[in-house]
Amino acid sequence: MSTRQDNRLRFGGVAIPYHWLAVCSTAVLIGSYLSILYRITNVVGVAGDLLFVVAGALVGAMLLARKLPAWTAFVIGAILLVIGLFSYYATVPGMYLSLEQADRIIADTIALLTGLSVEMMREIETWALSVSPAAVFVPWYLVFRRRYGLAAASGGAVLGFFVLTGDAGAFVTLTGMVGALGIVAFGTMSRYGGTIAQMDVLAVALVAMILLSTTVSVVPGGSASPILPSSGGGSGGGGGLISNDQRVAIQGSIELSPKVQYTVTSNHGGYWKVASYDRYTGDGWIRTGGSRSYEDQSSPPGTSYEVRQTFTVEADRVNAMPAAWKPIRVMGDMDDRTRISSTGSLSPKSALTKGDSYSVRSRVPTKNPETLRDAGTNYPSEIRQQYSQLPGSTSNRLKEKTSEITADADNPYEKAIRIETWLEENKEYSLDVERPDGEMADSFVFEMEEGYCVYYATSMVTMLRTQDIPARFATGYTSGQRVSEDEWVVRGLDSHAWVEVYFPDTGWVRFDPTPSEPRSDAEQEMVNDARASGESGVDTDESENGTWTPEPTTTTTTTTTTTTTDDEDNSTSDGVDGPNPDPGEPQNPDLGELTSAVTPTETTNSSSEEGGGIPIEPPSREQLLYSSLLAIGVLLTARRTGILQRAYRTVWVRWQPRDDPETDVERAFSRLEYYLAQKHRMRRQGETPREYIASLSHVGVDDRAQRVGSLYERARYAGDVSREHADEAVSLVNDIVRGSKRQKSSG
C-alpha cells in the first residue's frame, strides 16, 4: 500500500480514483431508498416499470452532466417532479369532478407529511413511478459534476423523507447514511488528496452511526416494522391481539388468551368487526388511506337488517371498537371519541379502559344467495382497482389452481362458495404452525397441511382476486359465548379473521373459509383448561353457568321445532325482514378464533400472564450483517484510536508465550524495556541495555532488571543461554511487571 497523497486509492498494484468511489457511494445512497420503492411497487405489481423509469433517469443524468452546469440539476429535477405529480393527480379517477377524490389526494399528502407510511397511499404505484425519476436524477447528476456535498445532501433528503414516513428501517437508513458519508469523504479526498490511513476516519464515523442507530429512534410515528400488538389487556385490544392498526403481519404459531375482553348486549349475535384491509403484500396486509373524525354513515346498498349493540369493556385497556358490519351510527357521547377508518370501521381516539361502554347501530347486508348469484360484475372502478390488487410475488400456479377449483362456477358468488368450501375441506385447523417463506397464500395452498384463520382468509382473498373478484381481509371477533337471549361474553380467543366479498347493489358480504368445528373445539378446550387452573378473568358471573340456548318454538301445524339463528330477525325496528340462515355462519357460535395481527412465534414462553408468549427467533440475515458491520467498525475504530494497540500491549507485557530459550530471553527483555519506558523513560538511541538499566537505579530499578539485561546480552551477542536461563528471565520480568516484591537474583 502506498501512503502518497493523491486522488487515487492505491492498494497493491491497483489504483482506484476517489471520484469513482464517490460515485459508488452515491449508488449505495440511491439504492437504499430505491429498495423501498421497489418493495412497494412490487406489492402492486409494477416493479418492472419502476426499474425502467429509474434506468432512464440515471442514463439521462450521466449524459446531461457532461454538457450542463451543476445548478441545472435542480431545475431538471423540479421539472421531473412537477410532471410526475401532475401525472399522479391526473390518473386519479374523477379528480376534476369529485370532491371526494380530491379530498383523498389531500389526505394522502397530509398522511405523508405527518409520518405515515407511503405504503398506505391508495395510488401508490402511480406515486412511486412519478417521484422516482427526480429522486435518482438529481444526486446522480451532481456526483458526475463532482459536486459531492450537494449530491449527498439531495440524496440524503430523499432518504430522510422515507425515514420520516417510517418506510426506511434501521438497516436501510444505515446503508443510506454510509453512502452519504462515503460521497463526502471520497469526494474530499478526490479534490484535495488523501492517504489510505485516512480510511480509518470513515470507520470511526461508521461505528458512531451504527451505535447511534441502535440507541436512538429517528422515526416519530412511522410504521416500517410489522405491527405486533401486545397480549392480554394491552394496547392491542385484548388477549386476542386484535387492533385497528394499519398493518397486519402474518406470523407463525400463536397462543390466545381465554380472558374476557367485552360483554355485548345485542338484538342479534354475529361477527363483531374491528378492521378490514385492502392491500396484500405477500406476507401481510395494509389498510390504505387514513382515518377521519366520526360522522354518521350511509346504509349498505340493497336489503339489510338492523343490529343494535352495546359493548362494555372488561379488559384493562383496548384500542379497538368492534361492531357488526356495517356500523351506521354511534350513539351517545362516544361519537366525540370515535374515528372512522378509510374502510368504514370504528376506532377510539384514545384507549378504552375497563368499564367503558359504547352503543352502535349497524345495518348488516342480507346474504341472499339468489340475489348474490344475479349481482353481476359491474363493480365501481375504484372498488375494482383497490380490492383486486395482487403482489408481484403471486404465482401462476395459484391462479391456475383457483381457475380449476372454480371451473364450474359461472358467477362471483358461486366462485366464492367453491373457494370457501375447498379451503374448509382440504386444510386442517391448527394454531401451531411454522411460518412459511415466500408468498403466504401460495405457501398455504400448496405446501401447508394446516393453519389458522389468518392463513385461510388470506388465501381466499388472494384466490378471489386472481379471478378479478374484489375481496378484502377482515378481522374482529366471533359472537362469543351466549349467556342470555341478548347478551354475549367475548374473550380474546374469540378473535378471528374472515373474508369480505363485494357484490354490486349489496356491498360487502362476509365469507368464512376457516373450519368452524375444529376451531370451536380447540377454543373450548382452552377455556376449560383456564377454568381448571383457576386463571382469573376467564368468566363473568353470567358465563360461569354455561351457554344459553333459546327455548324451542313449536308451530301450531307440526311437531317440528325450529331454533332462531344469530342472524335471523323477523321483527326489526324498521320493518325489514331478517335474512335466512347465513351459510357462512359457524355451526357453533359460542367460541370464535384468533387474531388479525397475529403474534409470534414458533417457540413461546408460556409464563406470559395473558398467554401471549415471548418470541425466540434466530437472527435474520440483516441482523447478522448489521452485527458484522458493527464488529468490524468497532475493531477499526479501536485501531484508529490506539485502543487496540494498548489492549494488546497490556496483555503482551503481562503474559509471555514460550519458545526456544534465546527467543524467550529476548522477548522477556522487550517486555521489561516496554514496562520501564511506561514507568520511567524510553531507552535513548545508542544507549546499551546495561547503561539504560543502570541509569534507572536511582528510581528503584533493582538488580532483577540488571540480571535480565545480562541474560539478554548473553543471548544476543554470545548466543549461549539455556532453558534455565530463559525460565529465570521470564520469571524475573513477570515479578517486575506484576509488582512482586524484590527477590535475590541468581548468577
N, C-alpha and C positions, 0 to 999 in steps of 0.2 A: 504493500500500500504506500501511496505517496502522500506526503503532507504538504506538497507545494500548493500554494493558494492560487486557484484559477477558477474558471466557471465550469469545471468538469469534476465529476466524482470519479476518482481513479481507484480501481480495485484490481490488483494484479496487472494484467495486460489490457484490461477493459477500461475505457474512459467514457462515461455517460454524461452528457451535458445536463447541468442542473435545470435548464429550461424544460427539457423533456421530462424530468422528474416532477416538475411543477405541473406539466400537462397531465401526467399520470395521476397526480394528486387531485387535479380538477375532475378527472374521470371518476375517481373514488367519491368525491363530494356529490357530483351529479348522480352517480349510480346509487347513492344512499337514498335520495328521495325518489329516484325513478323506480326503485324496488317497491316503494309504497304505491306509486301509481300503477305499476304492473300488477301488484297483488289485487288492487281494487278493480282494475279493468278486466282482469282475468275472471273475477267473480261474475261479471256481467257479460263475459264472452267477447270482449273487443281488445284483448291484449295484443293481438297481431296488428291491429290498426294503430295502437299506441307505438309499437316499435317502428312502424313505417313512418309515422309522423316525426318521431324523435330522430330517426336516422336522417331524414330530410333536413331538420333543423341543424343538426351537427355538421353535415356536409356544407350547408349554406353558410354557417358561421365560419368554417375554415376558409372557404373561398372568398368571402367578403372581407375577412380580416386582412387579406393581402392588399386590398385596394383602398379601404375606407378607414378614417381615423377612429380612435377608440370611442369618442363620445357618441358616434352614430349607433353603437351597440344598444344604448338605452332607447334611442329613438325607434330603432327597428324592433326592439323587444316590446316597447309600448304599443307599437302598431300591431304586432302579432297578438298581444294580449287583448287589445280592443276588438280586433277581428274575431278572436276566439270567443270572447264573452258575448259578442253580438250573435255569433253562431249558436252559442248555448241558449241564449234567450229566445232566438228565433225558432229553435226546434221544439220549444215547449208548446204543446198543443193549445191553441186558442188563446195565447197570451194577450193578444191585442183585443180580444173580445170578452175575456173572462177575468173579472176582478179576482176570482178565487185563484186562478193560475198565477197572476201577478203577485198575490199575497204569498203563494208558495215559494216563488223565487226569492222574495224579500226574506221569508222565514229561513230559507236555506243559507242566504248570505249572513243573516244575523247569527245563525247557528255556528257558522264557521268562525266568526269574529268573537264568539263567546266561549270557544274552546270545545265545541262538539266535533265528533269525527266526521270527516268528509265522506266516509262510507255510508253515513246516514242521510246523504242527499238523495233526492229522488232521481234526478237526471245525472247521476254520477259519471256515466260513460261519456256523455257529451261534454260535461265539465272538464273531465280529465284530458280528453283529446283537445279541448280548447286552450287550456292553460299550459300544457306541457311544452309546446314549441318555444314560447317565451322563456319558460323556466330553464331550458337547457341551452338556448341560443346565447343569452347574454354572458354567462360565465365562460362558456366555451370560446366565444368571440374574443373576450377580453384577455384570456390567457394566451391566445395566439398573437395578440397585440402587445404581449409582455406587460400588461397592467395587472400584476399579480394581486395586489391588495384589493382592487375593485372586483376581480374575479372571485376572490374568496368571500368578499362582502356580499355580492349579489347571490352567489350560490348558497351562502350561509343564511341569507334572508329567506330563501325558499324553504330550506331545511327548518329554520326556526318557525315558519308558518305551520309546518306539519307537526312540529313539537307542540305548538300551542293547541292544535286541534286534537292532539292525543294519538295521532296515527303513527308517529315515529317512536318506536320503542327504544329502550336503552341501547340496544346493540346498534340499531340503525343510526341513532343520534351520535353515538361514539364514533362510528365509522365516518360519518359526515364531518365530525369535528377533527378527526385525524386528517381527512382530506384537506380541510381548510387550513389546518396548521402546516401541512406539507406544502401547500401553494405558497404561503407567506415565507416559509423557511427556505425552500428551494429557489423561490423567486429572488429572495435577498441574496442568496449565495450566487445565483446566476449573474446578478447585477454587480455585486461587489466582491465576488470571490469568496472562497471558503475552504476549509480543510475537512478531512474525514473525521477528525477529532470532534468537530462541531456537531456531528450526528448525535452525540450523547446528549446535547441540549434538547433535541427533539424527543429523545427517550424520557428525559425528566419531565417535559411538558406533557407527554403522553400519559405517564403514570399519574400526574396531577389530575388530568381529565378523567382517567378511569376511577380514581379514588373519589373524585367529586361526583361522578355519575352514580356511584354505588351508595352514596350517602345523602344526596340531595335530589329531590324530585322537582323538575322544572315544568311539569305539566299541571296547570292549575285545575283542570276539570276534564281532561281528556279521558279517553277510554280505549287506549291501544291494546290493553290486555283483556282477555276474556273475563266476563263477569262471573264471579264465584260467590254468590250470596252466602251469608252465614247461616248456620243451622240454628235449631231451636227457635226461640222467640226473637231472634235478632232482626237486623235491618232488612234481611231478605224477605221478610214477610211471613216467617214462621217455619216450623220444623220441616215443612215440605220443600223449603228452599225456593218458594215462588216469589218472584219480584216483578216489578214493572220496568226493569232496566231495558235499555235499547239493544242489548247484545246478549245472546244466548250461546254458551259454549257447550258442545256435546262432549261428555266425558265418559269414563268407564264405569266401574262398579260404584254403587251408591248405597247409602243407608238412609232410611226415612224415620222421622220422629213420630211416635204414636201420640204425642201430646195434642191437646185440643187447641185449635187456633181461633175458631169462630163458632158462635152459635147463630143459627139462621132461623128466623121466623118468616114463613112464606106461604102463599096460597098454592104454590107448586114447588116440587123438587126439580132437579135438573143439574146442569153443569154451571158452576159459578166461574165465569171467565175473568181472568186477570189481564191478559195481554195477547196480542197476535203480532206476527212478524211476516214481512214480505220478502226480504232479500236473503237468499240462501247462498252461503259462501263455500259450501262443500264440507265444512267442518263445524258449522254453527249457523245461527240466524241473527239478522239485524232488522230492527224496525226503522225504516227511513222516515225522515220528517221529524219535527219536534213535537211539542205539546202546547196546548193553549189553555187559557182560563175557561172555566166551566160555562157552558150555555146549554139550554135545552136542545135535545136532538130530535131529528125527524124520525118517524117510524120507518121500518124497512118496507120496501115495496111489496105488494101482494098481501095475502092474508097473514095474520099473526094473532097471537093471543097474549093477554096481559099477565105479567108476573109482578106481584108486589112483594118486596122482600126487605127485611131489616136484619142487618148484620151487627153483632156485638163482638168486639174483640176480646178474646180470652188469653191471648199470648201477651208477653210483656211489651212487645214493640213490633209493629208490622209496617211495611211500606206499600202494601197492596190493598186495593178496594175491589174484591170480587163482586160480580153481579151477573145475573142472567143476561145473555146476549139477545136483544140489543138494548142497552140502558138508554132510556129516553129522558128521565128526569131524576135528579137527586133532590129529595125532599128535606125540608127543614133548613137549619143554618149551616149544614155541611156543604152547601153549594159554594160558599166562600172559601172553603178549604180544599176544593176539588179541582183537578185539572183533567183535560181530555187529551188522549194521545192522538197521533195522526191517523190511527186505525179505529178510533172511536171508543177505546176502553177508558175506564176511570182510574185515577191515581190520586193519593192525597198530596197536598203541597208540603206537608210535614208528616213525620211518622205518627201513626195512631198508636195509642197505648191501651193497656188493659182497662176495660170498662167503656171505652169509646164505642159509639154506635152510629150507624148511618142507615138511611132508608132510600131505596131506589125503586122506581117504576120502570119496568122493561117491557118491550114488545118482542116476543120470540117468534121468528118466522115459522109458519106451519110447514112441516115436512110431508107434503102430499106427493106420493110417488107419481101419480098420473100428471099432475101439474109440472113436476120437475122433468119428467120424460119429454114433455112437449115444450120445454123452456127455450130450446134452440141454442144458438151460439152467437147471437147478436150482442156481444159484450161491448160495453163502453170502451173506447180506445185507451183511456187511462187505466182502467181495470185490467185490460188485456196486457198492456205494457208492463205494469207494475207487478202483476201476480202471475206472469208466465215466464219470468226470468229464470235462467239456469246458468250455473257457473261454467267456465270453460273446461272444468275438470269432469263434467258429466260425460259418461262413457256411451258409446254407441250401443253396447250390449244391453245397457239398461233401457234405452229407447226401444230396442228390438224386443226385449223381454216384455215390456209393457204392451207393445203392439200385439204380441202373441196372446197375452192374458185378456186383452180387450177386443180380440178379433171379431167376436160375435156380438159386440155391443154397438148399437147404431146411434147413441146419443150420450152426452156427457154424464147423465145420471147413471145410466147402465154401466158406463166405464168406471165410474167411481165405486159402484157396488162390486164390480168384478175385482178391482184392485183391493178394496177393503176386505173382501172375502178371501182372496188369495193370501194376503198377509196373515189374516187370522188363522188360516188352515195350514200354512206352511212354515210358520215360525213359532218357537216356543217362548213363553214369557219367563224372564229372569232378571233380577236386579244385579246379579253377579256376572258381569261380562267384562271382557278385556276390550279397551278402546282400540278400534282398528286404525290402521294407517290409511291415508288416502281419502277419497270421497266417501262420505258416510253412507249415503243411500245405496250406492253401488256395493259397498262392503257388506251391508246388512242383507241385501237381496241375494248376493251370490256367495258370500264367504262365511256368514254368521248363521248359526243354527238357532240362536235365541237372543233376546234383547228386551228392553222395556219400552215404555210408551214413546219416549223421545225418538228412539230408532224407528218404531212403527210409523209415527206421524211424519217424521222427516222423509221416510221412504215413500209414503203415499203421496205427499205433496209433490215430491220430485217426479214420481211416476206420472201423476196427473199433468204436470207441466210439460212433460215430454209429448203429451197428446194435445198441447195448446189449450188446456183447460185451466182457467185461473183458480188457484188454490193458495191457502196460507196456513202457517203453523200457529196453533193457538195453545195457550196454557191457562191453567186455573185449577179448580177443584171439582171433583165429582160431588154429588149431593151430600155425602157423608152418612152418618148413622141417624136414621129417623127415630125420634124419641117421642113424638106425638103427631097428631094429624097435620099440624102446620109448623113443626119445629125439627131442625136437624142439627147435629153436632159434627163439625168439620175438623178433622185432625190434619197434622202435617202429612201423614201418609195418604191422605185423600188427594194430594196434589197430582196433577195429571197433564198430559199433552195430547191434543187431538188435532183434527183437520177441519178446516172450513173451506167449502167449495162455493164458488159464486154461480148463481143462476139468474139470468135476466128476469126481471119482473118479480123476483122473490128475494134476492140478496144473498147473504152468506148463510149457508146451511151446514150444520155440523155432521161429520162422519167420524167414527172411532174405530180404527183398524186393530187396536190392541185387544187381545182375547180377554173377555171380562171375568170369566170364572176363575182361571188360574191367578189373575191379578187379585181378585177379591179374596181368594183363599189365602194367598201369601200375606195380604194385609191384615186379615182377620187373625192370622197366626201371630203377627207382630203385636197386635193389641192384646191378645190373650197372654203372650209372654210378658208384656209390660205390666199387665194386671197381676200376674202371678208373682212377679219380682217386686211388687209394691211400688212401682215407679209413680211419682207424683204427676199430676196434671193430665193423666190419661183420660179421666172421666169427669163429667159434670154430675150433679145429683140425679139428673134425668137419665143420662146414658148408662148408669150402672145397672139399670133394671132391664137392659136388653133393647132390642129393636122393636119399635111399634109397627104393627101392621093394621091396615084398615079392616073393619068388620065386613065379611062377605055380604053382598046385597043380592037377595033372591027376587027374581022377577015374578010377576003375577001369572005369567003364562007358562013358565017352565020351572024345573027344579035346578037349572044350571045357575051357578053363581059366577059373578064377574067381579074383578078387582080393579079399582081405578088405578091407572098408571100415573107416574110422576108428571107426565106431560099432558095428561088429559085435563080439560077444563070445560065442563058443559055449561057453565053459567058465569062467564067473566063479566066484569062490571060494565063493560060497554057493549055487551050483547054479542060478541064474536064467539062463534062456536070453537071449542078446543079441537086439537088435532087428533088424528088416530094415533095409536101407539107408535112411537118412533122406532123404526128398525135399527137406528144407530144407538139406542139406549143400552146400557149394560143390563144383563139379566138380574144382577144383584146390585141395587143402588146404594146399599149400606156403606160400602167401602170403595174408595177410589184408589188413585195410584200416586204417581210420582211427580217429578219436577220439571220445570221449564229450563231453568239454568242449572242443570244437574251438577252436583258436586263430585269431585274425585273420590276415590281412585281405586286402583286395583288392590291396594293394600290400605286398610284403615285402622285407626286406633279407636277401639270401642269404648275407651274411657271418656269420650266426649259426653257431656251431660245430656245433650239432645240426640245423641246417636248419629251425629253428622260425620264423625271420623276425621282424622288428620291425614292428609295425603303423604305418602312416602314414595317419591318417584326418582328414578335415576336422572342425573343431569342431562340436559339436552345438548346437542352439538354446538349450539350457540353459546351455552353456558361454559362448555369445555373450552371453546376457542377464546371466549371472553376471559376465562381464568388464565389460560396460557399467555395471552397478551399481557395480562396484569403481571404475571410472574416474570416474564421476560423484561417488561418495563421496570419492575422493581429491581431486578438484578443490574440492568444498565444504569439505573439511577444510583444504585449503591456504588457501582464502579465509578461513575462520574464524580460523585461527591467524596470518594475515598473511603466510604464506609466499608465496602467490600474488602479493600486492602487492609484497613485497620483491623477488621474482624479476623482476616486471615493471619495477620501478624500476631494478634493476641493469642490465637491458638498455637501458631508456629513457635512462639518464644517459650511456651509452657509445655509443649509436648513434642518429642522428637522420635520419629520412626528410626529403626535401626538398620544399618547396612554394614559394609566392611569397616574394620577398625579405623583406617585412615579417613574415610568419608565421615564417620561418626565424630571423630575428633574435630575435623574442620567445621562440621555443621554445629557442634557444640560451641566452638569459639564464635561462629557467626551469631548465634543466639546471644552469647554473652556480650558481644560488641553492640548488638542492637539494643539490649537492655541497658547497657551503660550509656549509650547515646541518648536514650529516652530519659534516664535518670540524671545524667550529668552533662556530657557533651559528646559530640562526634569525634572520631579519630581524624586528626588532621592529615592532609596529604604529605606523604614522605615519613610520617611518624610510624615507627615499628610497633608491633603489638606489645613488646616488652616496655618501650618508652611510654606508650599510651596508658597501660595499666599502672605503671609506676607514678605517672603524673596525677593519678586519681587517688593515691594512697592517703592524701590529707583529707579526703572527704569520706573515708570509711571503707574504701575498697581494700579488702584484705588479701591474705596470701592464697585464698582459694582461687581468686581470679588470676593471680600470678602463676599458680600451678597450671591452670587451664591454658594460659598463654604459653608456658614452657612446652606443654604437650602439643600445642598447635604448631610451634616452631619445629619440634621434633618430627611431627607428621609431615609438615610442609617441605622442610629442607632436607631431612635425613631419610624420610620415608620408612622410619623404623618405630612403629607403635604396635603394641599387642592388643588383644581383646580386653585384657585387664586395664590397659591404659585408656581405651575407648570407654569402658564402663565407668572408670573413675571420672573422666572429663564430663560425660553426660550427667552423672550423679551430682558433681560439683555445681554445674550450671543449673540443674534443677533446684538445688538448695538455694542458690543465689536468687533466681528469679521468683521463687515461691516464698522468699523471706525467711528461710530456715536459719536457725542460729549457727554461728561460726563453729566449724569443726576443724580439728587438726588435720592438715593435709599430709599425704604420704608421698615418699620420694620415689 
